[in-house]
């Protein structure tokens, strides 16, 4: 008989996903503080939005799906993490202000992906992982945005019904045109 302290894996991964999303938002705020305090150019803020939005936004939306080491998602995350470290160093080099924020931001740029990888369901039973994969869509954030732009009515209907946004035939027709 299971003890009362055991948590259903589906609930645990939902909570982990929420914590990873909150950590990404808090650390993005710290990145913004570092950018503002060092009076870096505005184009670096746009770069931060791209790195964080496409990188961590996509990672949190896909969590807890496991990807191969040579998949586009994994390669994208490694490249964006490297670019994020370069971004932090570039922003700090403008005025060299807020060294504590620089240290926290630089460490979190590497530690957050490690926490993400350690939270993945690598040791879960096949049945549990299958339930997890049925609840998440494994599509890139840019592809999801494209589906919404191509056919917003179908996307809204799917969201209201509480199911993942399907690959609508009308969206595929827009891709072909």
Helices and strands as residue ranges (DSSP letters): H 9-37, H 42-50, I 51-57, H 58-62, H 72-95, H 99-119, H 126-134, H 141-150, H 152-161, H 169-176
